[in-house]
Amino acid sequence: MNYKKITLLTVILVSLLAGSGFSQTRISSPYSRYGIGDLQNNRYLRNIGMGGLAYGYRNSNGVNYSNPASYTAFDTNSFVFETGVNTQFFQLATTNFKQVSNYTSLAYLVIGFPVTKWWGASMGLLPFSSVGYKISDYQSVPDIGKINYTYEGSGGLNQFYIGNAFRIKKFSFGVNAAYVFGFLDKTRTVTFPDSLNYLAVRLSNSTLVNDFLFNYGVQYQTTLKKDFKIHCKTILKKGFKIGLGAVYNVSSHLRAEEDSLAYRFFTAGGLETIKDTVINSNNTKGKIVLPMTIGGGITFGMTDRWLVGLDFQNQNWTNYSLFGEKDSLKNSWTISAGSEYTPKNTAVSGYWSYVHYRLGFRYNQSYLSLRNNQLKEYAVSAGLGFPLKRLKTTLNLGFEVGQKGTTDSNLIREQFAQIVLSLSVYERWFIKHRFE
């Protein structure tokens, strides 16, 4: 690699870091109140139209950061830059009301490139989790009257990762080292509008996170060199691929600092006046314990024609804690299935024969357990991959609609839709020209 390429890599890296402010996803979900917020980092967004299929998936034209072992798929002289924009629409509903919201954000910035024929690398900036909610509730108590409860939260975590993968024959092994950073702001307020004998109370917690975590991956892929036959009948044709993948995220203890402020106040003429301060602590050091994650996947397909796959993931959220405190979390699991089809193209084929058509589905038993209900989430998806003519660069468009939660037991049901637009820029690098 020459100095010009090293300089360009440095510029891209600085751009990734500078973009951290844009990568913070804004969200409006009451369920982001729990844990570290709504998790954003586990899904390969380029494949949103395939249910987020990732663990056994390999592609030389994209950066599959969900399984770092996939980095060995990059072509010897390639350089891949990928970015995306994510737009989400929400409808929140209970038995009594409905509310609609939406947001648009930069999804990620990642690059991938080969180091040698058997060594691939990647780095990038991704959202890790997002917090955004404002919830109001009330109850009536004899001799006190109405009591209002308000919960508000904002912020989230990002991650900047550097990953490497190594291939030994048909096996690839990879690791991502990620620096997780960001803040989580949460506020709880209790007011007594029907009583003059009780002061309102507000508790605010601001948690700053900055630490490293690691995740590991392995993949195996084989391609049939000739037709596979049973009793002279062709079952599988030459070029048929089978891919297996697995990931393991170790349980992490992220360093964090927390500022806490609790005070009592009263309201007069629409203005709040603080009566006294109950808690005022700064820079309290602690840990956020994130759970172990394991996952696996399998893919089948014909080279450049079609592919189907299945992923499974399990997370041990009962071990989660924030500064030693547990939350309403249970172990969770997710299953995803997806497919991709590219029509047969010839020298006289039209452009639409080159387009990648994708379908997918995912089902998640989430880590949220509220009022004896472990919430479930499911979604169906579709997508299109538009290759640029005479180039390996691809514009990817993905759609997903689904639902999370329920209105049973006076809970909130989230119905959502999202649109993801990503660009995978593929360039030929590291080629030594004969003439300048």
C-alpha positions as CSV (number, residue, x, y, z in Angstrom):
1,M,0.0,0.0,0.0
2,N,1.5,3.4,-1.0
3,Y,1.5,6.6,1.0
4,K,-1.4,8.1,-1.1
5,K,-3.6,5.2,-0.1
6,I,-2.6,5.5,3.5
7,T,-3.4,9.2,3.5
8,L,-6.8,8.5,2.0
9,L,-7.5,5.9,4.6
10,T,-6.6,8.4,7.3
11,V,-9.0,11.0,5.8
12,I,-11.8,8.5,5.7
13,L,-11.2,7.5,9.3
14,V,-11.3,11.2,10.4
15,S,-14.5,11.6,8.5
16,L,-16.0,8.6,10.3
17,L,-15.1,10.1,13.7
18,A,-16.4,13.5,12.7
19,G,-19.7,12.0,11.7
20,S,-20.4,10.7,15.2
21,G,-22.9,13.5,15.9
22,F,-24.9,12.4,12.9
23,S,-24.9,8.7,13.8
24,Q,-26.8,9.2,17.0
25,T,-30.3,7.9,16.1
26,R,-33.3,9.8,17.3
27,I,-36.1,7.6,18.4
28,S,-39.5,7.8,19.9
29,S,-40.2,4.5,21.7
30,P,-41.5,4.1,25.3
31,Y,-39.7,0.7,25.4
32,S,-36.3,2.5,25.0
33,R,-36.8,3.4,28.7
34,Y,-35.4,-0.1,29.7
35,G,-31.9,-1.3,29.7
36,I,-29.5,0.8,27.6
37,G,-32.3,1.7,25.2
38,D,-33.4,0.3,21.8
39,L,-30.6,-1.8,20.5
40,Q,-29.3,-0.8,17.0
41,N,-26.1,-2.6,16.5
42,N,-27.0,-6.3,15.8
43,R,-28.5,-6.0,12.3
44,Y,-26.8,-5.9,9.0
45,L,-28.8,-3.0,7.5
46,R,-27.7,-3.6,3.9
47,N,-29.7,-6.9,4.1
48,I,-32.8,-5.4,5.8
49,G,-34.9,-6.7,2.9
50,M,-33.7,-10.3,3.8
51,G,-34.7,-10.1,7.5
52,G,-31.3,-8.8,8.4
53,L,-29.6,-12.1,7.4
54,A,-25.9,-11.9,8.3
55,Y,-24.2,-14.7,10.2
56,G,-23.5,-17.1,7.3
57,Y,-23.7,-14.4,4.6
58,R,-20.6,-13.4,2.6
59,N,-20.4,-10.8,-0.1
60,S,-17.3,-9.1,-1.7
61,N,-19.4,-6.0,-2.5
62,G,-20.5,-5.1,1.0
63,V,-19.3,-4.9,4.6
64,N,-21.0,-7.4,6.8
65,Y,-20.0,-6.1,10.2
66,S,-22.5,-8.4,12.0
67,N,-20.0,-11.3,11.5
68,P,-16.4,-10.1,11.3
69,A,-15.3,-13.4,9.7
70,S,-16.9,-12.2,6.5
71,Y,-14.2,-9.7,5.9
72,T,-12.1,-12.3,4.1
73,A,-14.7,-12.2,1.3
74,F,-13.3,-8.9,-0.1
75,D,-11.6,-9.3,-3.5
76,T,-7.8,-9.0,-3.5
77,N,-7.7,-5.5,-5.1
78,S,-11.0,-4.2,-3.8
79,F,-12.0,-1.3,-1.5
80,V,-15.6,-1.0,-0.2
81,F,-17.2,2.0,1.3
82,E,-20.7,1.8,2.6
83,T,-23.2,4.2,4.1
84,G,-26.9,4.3,4.6
85,V,-29.9,6.4,5.7
86,N,-32.7,5.0,7.8
87,T,-36.2,6.4,8.1
88,Q,-38.7,5.0,10.6
89,F,-42.4,5.5,11.2
90,F,-44.1,4.6,14.4
91,Q,-47.7,4.3,15.6
92,L,-48.0,3.8,19.4
93,A,-51.3,2.6,20.7
94,T,-53.0,1.6,23.9
95,T,-56.7,0.7,24.4
96,N,-57.4,4.5,24.7
97,F,-55.2,6.5,22.4
98,K,-52.9,6.4,19.4
99,Q,-49.8,8.5,18.5
100,V,-47.8,8.7,15.3
101,S,-44.1,9.7,15.0
102,N,-41.1,9.4,12.6
103,Y,-37.4,10.1,12.3
104,T,-34.6,9.9,9.8
105,S,-31.0,9.4,10.6
106,L,-27.6,8.3,9.2
107,A,-27.5,4.6,9.7
108,Y,-23.7,3.8,9.5
109,L,-20.4,4.6,7.9
110,V,-18.1,1.6,7.2
111,I,-15.2,0.6,5.0
112,G,-13.7,-2.8,4.1
113,F,-10.5,-3.8,2.3
114,P,-8.2,-6.8,1.9
115,V,-4.7,-6.8,3.5
116,T,-3.6,-10.0,1.8
117,K,-5.3,-12.8,0.0
118,W,-6.1,-14.4,3.4
119,W,-6.5,-11.3,5.6
120,G,-9.4,-8.8,5.4
121,A,-10.1,-5.7,7.5
122,S,-12.9,-3.3,8.2
123,M,-13.6,-0.2,10.3
124,G,-16.6,1.9,10.8
125,L,-19.0,3.9,13.0
126,L,-22.4,2.5,14.0
127,P,-25.2,3.3,16.4
128,F,-25.2,0.9,19.3
129,S,-28.4,1.9,21.1
130,S,-30.9,4.8,21.2
131,V,-33.1,6.3,23.9
132,G,-36.0,8.6,23.3
133,Y,-39.3,8.7,25.1
134,K,-41.8,10.8,27.2
135,I,-44.4,8.8,29.1
136,S,-47.1,10.2,31.4
137,D,-49.3,8.2,33.7
138,Y,-51.5,8.9,36.7
139,Q,-53.4,7.3,39.6
140,S,-55.9,8.5,42.1
141,V,-55.3,7.9,45.8
142,P,-57.8,8.6,48.6
143,D,-57.0,11.8,50.7
144,I,-54.3,12.8,48.2
145,G,-56.1,12.9,44.9
146,K,-54.5,12.6,41.5
147,I,-50.8,11.7,41.3
148,N,-49.0,12.3,38.0
149,Y,-45.9,10.3,36.9
150,T,-43.7,11.5,34.0
151,Y,-40.8,9.6,32.5
152,E,-38.4,11.2,30.0
153,G,-35.3,9.9,28.3
154,S,-32.9,10.8,25.5
155,G,-29.4,9.9,24.2
156,G,-27.9,6.7,23.2
157,L,-24.6,4.9,22.5
158,N,-22.4,4.7,19.4
159,Q,-19.6,2.3,18.6
160,F,-16.4,2.8,16.5
161,Y,-15.0,-0.6,15.6
162,I,-11.9,-2.0,13.9
163,G,-12.2,-5.6,12.7
164,N,-9.8,-8.2,11.2
165,A,-10.5,-11.6,9.7
166,F,-8.2,-14.4,8.6
167,R,-8.9,-17.3,6.2
168,I,-7.5,-20.8,6.6
169,K,-8.6,-22.9,3.6
170,K,-12.4,-22.8,3.7
171,F,-12.7,-21.4,7.2
172,S,-12.6,-17.7,8.2
173,F,-12.1,-16.3,11.7
174,G,-12.7,-12.7,12.7
175,V,-12.8,-10.2,15.6
176,N,-14.2,-6.7,16.0
177,A,-12.8,-4.5,18.7
178,A,-15.3,-1.7,19.3
179,Y,-15.1,1.5,21.4
180,V,-18.5,2.2,22.8
181,F,-19.3,5.8,23.8
182,G,-22.3,8.1,24.5
183,F,-24.7,9.1,27.2
184,L,-28.1,8.1,28.6
185,D,-30.3,10.7,30.2
186,K,-33.3,9.6,32.2
187,T,-35.7,11.7,34.3
188,R,-38.6,10.7,36.6
189,T,-41.1,13.3,38.0
190,V,-43.9,12.9,40.5
191,T,-46.5,15.8,41.0
192,F,-49.6,16.2,43.1
193,P,-51.9,18.6,41.3
194,D,-54.9,18.1,43.7
195,S,-52.9,18.6,47.0
196,L,-51.0,21.5,48.5
197,N,-49.5,19.3,51.2
198,Y,-47.1,17.4,49.0
199,L,-44.1,18.8,47.1
200,A,-43.3,17.5,43.6
201,V,-40.2,15.4,43.2
202,R,-37.8,15.0,40.3
203,L,-34.9,12.6,39.9
204,S,-32.5,12.9,37.0
205,N,-29.7,10.5,36.0
206,S,-27.1,11.2,33.3
207,T,-24.8,8.2,32.5
208,L,-21.7,8.7,30.4
209,V,-20.3,5.5,28.9
210,N,-16.9,4.9,27.2
211,D,-15.2,1.5,27.1
212,F,-14.2,-1.3,24.8
213,L,-16.0,-4.5,23.9
214,F,-15.2,-7.4,21.6
215,N,-17.1,-9.8,19.4
216,Y,-15.9,-12.8,17.4
217,G,-17.1,-14.7,14.4
218,V,-16.3,-17.7,12.3
219,Q,-17.6,-18.8,8.8
220,Y,-17.2,-21.8,6.6
221,Q,-18.1,-21.8,2.9
222,T,-17.7,-24.5,0.3
223,T,-18.6,-24.6,-3.4
224,L,-19.4,-27.7,-5.4
225,K,-16.8,-28.2,-8.2
226,K,-19.1,-30.5,-10.1
227,D,-22.7,-31.7,-10.2
228,F,-23.8,-33.7,-7.2
229,K,-25.8,-36.8,-8.3
230,I,-27.8,-39.5,-6.6
231,H,-28.6,-42.6,-8.7
232,C,-27.7,-40.7,-11.9
233,K,-30.1,-37.8,-11.0
234,T,-28.6,-34.4,-10.6
235,I,-29.5,-33.0,-7.1
236,L,-27.2,-30.0,-6.9
237,K,-25.4,-28.3,-9.8
238,K,-21.8,-27.2,-10.0
239,G,-21.4,-23.8,-8.4
240,F,-23.8,-24.5,-5.5
241,K,-22.6,-22.8,-2.3
242,I,-23.2,-23.8,1.3
243,G,-22.2,-21.2,4.0
244,L,-22.2,-21.6,7.8
245,G,-21.5,-18.9,10.3
246,A,-21.4,-18.3,14.1
247,V,-20.8,-15.2,16.3
248,Y,-20.0,-14.8,20.0
249,N,-20.1,-11.6,21.9
250,V,-18.5,-11.9,25.3
251,S,-20.3,-10.5,28.4
252,S,-18.9,-6.9,28.8
253,H,-18.5,-4.7,31.8
254,L,-18.5,-1.2,30.4
255,R,-17.0,1.6,32.4
256,A,-19.5,4.4,33.1
257,E,-19.9,7.6,35.2
258,E,-23.2,8.8,36.5
259,D,-24.5,12.3,37.7
260,S,-27.6,12.1,39.9
261,L,-29.8,15.0,41.0
262,A,-33.0,14.7,43.0
263,Y,-34.9,17.7,44.4
264,R,-38.4,18.7,45.6
265,F,-40.2,21.7,44.0
266,F,-43.5,23.4,43.8
267,T,-45.2,25.1,40.9
268,A,-46.7,28.6,41.0
269,G,-47.9,30.6,38.1
270,G,-46.5,28.0,35.7
271,L,-43.0,28.4,37.1
272,E,-41.1,25.8,39.1
273,T,-39.4,26.7,42.3
274,I,-36.9,24.3,44.0
275,K,-37.6,23.8,47.7
276,D,-34.6,21.6,48.6
277,T,-32.1,19.2,47.1
278,V,-32.3,15.5,48.2
279,I,-29.5,14.0,46.1
280,N,-26.6,15.8,44.3
281,S,-23.8,13.5,43.2
282,N,-21.3,13.8,40.3
283,N,-19.0,11.4,38.5
284,T,-20.1,8.3,40.4
285,K,-18.1,5.5,38.8
286,G,-19.7,2.1,38.0
287,K,-20.3,-0.6,35.4
288,I,-22.9,-1.5,32.8
289,V,-23.0,-5.3,32.5
290,L,-24.0,-6.3,29.0
291,P,-25.0,-10.0,28.3
292,M,-23.3,-12.7,26.4
293,T,-24.6,-13.2,22.8
294,I,-24.4,-16.2,20.6
295,G,-25.7,-16.7,17.1
296,G,-25.5,-18.9,14.1
297,G,-26.6,-19.0,10.5
298,I,-26.7,-21.0,7.3
299,T,-27.0,-20.0,3.7
300,F,-27.5,-22.0,0.5
301,G,-27.4,-20.7,-3.1
302,M,-26.0,-20.6,-6.6
303,T,-23.2,-18.2,-7.4
304,D,-24.7,-14.8,-8.6
305,R,-28.2,-16.3,-9.0
306,W,-30.1,-17.0,-5.8
307,L,-29.5,-17.4,-2.0
308,V,-31.7,-18.4,1.0
309,G,-30.6,-18.4,4.6
310,L,-31.6,-18.6,8.2
311,D,-30.1,-16.9,11.4
312,F,-30.7,-17.5,15.1
313,Q,-29.5,-15.4,18.0
314,N,-29.7,-15.8,21.8
315,Q,-28.9,-13.1,24.4
316,N,-28.6,-13.7,28.2
317,W,-30.2,-10.4,29.4
318,T,-30.9,-11.7,32.9
319,N,-27.3,-10.9,33.7
320,Y,-27.7,-7.2,32.7
321,S,-27.2,-4.5,35.4
322,L,-26.6,-0.8,35.5
323,F,-24.5,0.4,38.5
324,G,-25.5,-2.9,40.2
325,E,-29.3,-2.5,39.6
326,K,-31.3,-5.0,37.6
327,D,-34.1,-4.2,35.2
328,S,-37.3,-5.8,33.9
329,L,-35.3,-7.9,31.4
330,K,-35.4,-11.6,30.4
331,N,-33.3,-13.7,28.1
332,S,-34.2,-13.1,24.5
333,W,-33.9,-14.9,21.1
334,T,-34.4,-13.9,17.5
335,I,-34.8,-15.9,14.3
336,S,-34.4,-14.4,10.8
337,A,-35.0,-15.9,7.4
338,G,-34.2,-14.3,4.0
339,S,-33.8,-14.9,0.3
340,E,-32.2,-13.1,-2.6
341,Y,-32.8,-13.7,-6.4
342,T,-31.0,-12.3,-9.4
343,P,-32.7,-13.2,-12.8
344,K,-30.5,-14.9,-15.3
345,N,-28.7,-12.2,-17.4
346,T,-27.1,-12.5,-20.7
347,A,-25.5,-10.1,-23.1
348,V,-28.9,-8.9,-24.3
349,S,-30.7,-8.9,-20.9
350,G,-32.4,-5.7,-19.8
351,Y,-31.3,-3.8,-16.7
352,W,-34.0,-5.4,-14.4
353,S,-32.4,-8.8,-15.0
354,Y,-29.3,-7.5,-13.1
355,V,-31.3,-6.2,-10.1
356,H,-31.2,-8.2,-6.8
357,Y,-34.7,-9.0,-5.4
358,R,-34.9,-9.7,-1.7
359,L,-37.5,-11.0,0.8
360,G,-37.3,-11.7,4.5
361,F,-38.9,-12.2,7.9
362,R,-37.8,-12.0,11.5
363,Y,-39.3,-12.9,14.9
364,N,-38.0,-11.8,18.2
365,Q,-38.9,-12.7,21.8
366,S,-37.6,-9.5,23.3
367,Y,-35.8,-9.0,26.6
368,L,-38.7,-6.9,27.9
369,S,-40.9,-8.5,30.5
370,L,-43.7,-6.2,31.7
371,R,-46.8,-7.0,33.7
372,N,-46.1,-10.8,33.2
373,N,-45.9,-10.3,29.5
374,Q,-42.6,-11.0,27.7
375,L,-43.0,-8.7,24.7
376,K,-42.7,-10.1,21.1
377,E,-41.6,-8.4,17.9
378,Y,-42.1,-9.6,14.3
379,A,-41.5,-8.0,10.9
380,V,-41.6,-8.8,7.2
381,S,-39.3,-7.2,4.7
382,A,-38.4,-6.7,1.1
383,G,-35.6,-5.1,-0.8
384,L,-34.0,-4.3,-4.1
385,G,-30.3,-4.0,-5.0
386,F,-29.6,-1.8,-8.0
387,P,-26.1,-2.4,-9.5
388,L,-24.5,0.5,-11.4
389,K,-23.8,-0.5,-15.0
390,R,-20.2,-1.7,-15.6
391,L,-19.5,-1.3,-11.9
392,K,-19.8,-3.5,-8.8
393,T,-21.2,-0.5,-6.8
394,T,-24.7,-1.2,-5.6
395,L,-27.6,1.0,-4.4
396,N,-29.7,-0.9,-1.9
397,L,-33.3,-0.2,-0.9
398,G,-35.0,-2.0,1.9
399,F,-38.5,-2.0,3.4
400,E,-39.7,-3.5,6.7
401,V,-43.0,-3.4,8.5
402,G,-43.8,-5.0,11.8
403,Q,-45.1,-4.8,15.4
404,K,-43.7,-4.9,18.9
405,G,-45.6,-5.2,22.1
406,T,-49.3,-5.5,22.9
407,T,-52.2,-3.6,24.3
408,D,-53.0,-6.3,26.8
409,S,-52.6,-5.5,30.5
410,N,-52.7,-1.8,29.5
411,L,-49.3,-2.0,27.7
412,I,-48.3,-0.1,24.5
413,R,-48.3,-1.6,21.1
414,E,-45.7,-0.3,18.6
415,Q,-46.5,-0.7,14.9
416,F,-43.5,0.4,12.8
417,A,-42.3,0.7,9.2
418,Q,-38.8,1.6,8.1
419,I,-37.1,2.4,4.8
420,V,-33.3,1.9,4.5
421,L,-31.3,3.3,1.6
422,S,-27.7,2.2,1.5
423,L,-24.9,2.7,-1.0
424,S,-22.1,0.1,-1.3
425,V,-19.2,1.8,-3.3
426,Y,-16.8,-0.8,-4.8
427,E,-13.5,0.4,-6.1
428,R,-10.4,-1.3,-7.5
429,W,-7.4,-0.4,-5.4
430,F,-3.9,-1.7,-4.7
431,I,-3.3,-2.3,-8.5
432,K,0.3,-1.6,-9.6
433,H,0.1,0.1,-13.0
434,R,2.8,-0.5,-15.6
435,F,2.7,3.1,-16.7
436,E,1.9,6.3,-14.8
